Structures are given as C-alpha cells and as structure tokens.
Amino acid sequence: MLRRDYRTARLNPDKPIELISEDDKLSFGKIVESVIDLLKLPERPFTFGLFGKWGTGKSTILGEVEKRLDGND
C-alpha cells in the first residue's frame, strides 16, 4: 500500500504569471498582441474564446491583454 505524508506535500499555486518579461520563452507576447489586434477590429458584435488545457497560460494571456488595453504595460 502506498503511504503519503501529506504534511510535507507541496502544492503549486494556480495563479497566472503576473508579468510577461522581455525574455518571453513561452511566446505569450505574440499571442497577446494577436488577441489585442483581434479585439480592436471594428466588426461588432463578435465572440472571442481562448481554449487550452489546464496550466497552458490562458489566464496569464488574458491578464496581460487586460493590462495592455488599460495602458498598464
């Protein structure tokens, strides 16, 4: 029987990256710019979706889009 000591277990927080740096190894910056370009198109209304598995950066990307559109980049 497998026995685990849960007192020493470490959990990784499920929080988005707060800053996409100049050294963007995951290429999130390119995705962010593409989303911003899409959102600035004059055709309205439209539906936008960002799909991916858990942990692939969806919240990070949307957070960065929001920061840049608010002028906080």
Order of alpha helices (4+ residues) and beta strands (2+ residues): alpha-alpha
